[in-house]
Amino acid sequence: MIKSLNQAFCILPGVGSKTAQRFIYYLLEHNREGGLALAKALTGAMEQVKHCGICRTLSEATACEICDNDKRDDSQLCIVETPADIHAIEQSGIYKGKYFVLGGYLSPIDGIGVAELGLDELNKMLSKQKIAEIILATNATAEGEVTAHYISNIAKQFDVQITRIAHGIPIGGELEYADINTIAHALSGRKNYD
Amino acid sequence: MIKSLNQAFCILPGVGSKTAQRFIYYLLEHNREGGLALAKALTGAMEQVKHCGICRTLSEATACEICDNDKRDDSQLCIVETPADIHAIEQSGIYKGKYFVLGGYLSPIDGIGVAELGLDELNKMLSKQKIAEIILATNATAEGEVTAHYISNIAKQFDVQITRIAHGIPIGGELEYADINTIAHALSGRKNYD
């Protein structure tokens, strides 16, 4: 029973047999109630969390909290790869528009294409709604850049401003330790100092 | 629902909100079946795993696999702090005797005394069974040493050899990077070279 629980824990990203064992001994020796509560919360989430019908993020309701919020700016649409990206942007507190979740990046070799990323829905959204700006916030990886480029080509058919989040030295980061690509981006993307 | 699952994950040792979020998004996006299986295994283990009536390790049966195994040497008793320690020693494959699990170390300030560590049971075991050697395998910490010393005082009343596992430079370890206490132990515990 402990062995099968160990294997079950090992499906979690970054969790191996040793970490799983640590979890299990901790729960069994110190917090069985917590373990049962975790099991219950897990079952509930796995069975009841679906995707938002509008922005495709994870949500219990058919429309997520952000899509359902009238106070959010409908004219801005931020395009991200995963629901975790929304969480990260929300924590910055600076963005008040809406989101669209791709659920990954373009990768034809893995069978992830236009349909899987919901780009048809995005196309419909752009044609039906009055969106003034779409912000491409895919990751700063090769795949993220390709995906952003592809989406910008779709968006160009519409009367919409297309922007990409800025890339450069992270705040608090030291130039000395930044990689060359980041430094190149930071230099070529320099702005007038005011 | 995602928030409460996040909190439930955070009870695990070494898991904070960010790691929990990573677990949750992974399970929801890529492996809901695995999540449900984990919940089931957790519930089963929390409800059904008890302690072995003999050695006090975690076990589904009233006697654990090791205590129930006739091929294990009854005359050796290895005393460890936790069930995880048994697991570690078993993996070395060198020990064929039995175990006794304290479930912690002596710590009167936290209310962990003779009764909590099962030292009365240990006393009974030593008086009833023919045990030739007890191996003190508590951790090499101040608390582990105190606990080992206390148990050795109990065991001295009986005709039993009392040994302590060796401490020194770990195999594969470099002297240069060992801490001074370990080096002191390694020197004072030196053996004839054969």
Interface residues (C-beta under 8 A of the other chain):
Chain A: M1 I2 S4 L5 A8 F9 I11 L12 P13 G14 T19 Q21 R22 F23 I24 Y25 Y26 L27 L28 E29 N31 R32 G34 G35 L36 A37 L38 A39 K40 A41 L42 T43 G44 A45 M46 E47 Q48 V49 L58 E60 T82 P83 A84 H87 G103
Chain B: M1 I2 S4 L5 A8 F9 I11 L12 P13 G14 T19 Q21 R22 F23 I24 Y25 Y26 L27 L28 E29 N31 R32 G34 G35 L36 A37 L38 A39 K40 A41 L42 T43 G44 A45 M46 E47 Q48 V49 L58 E60 T82 P83 A84 H87 G103
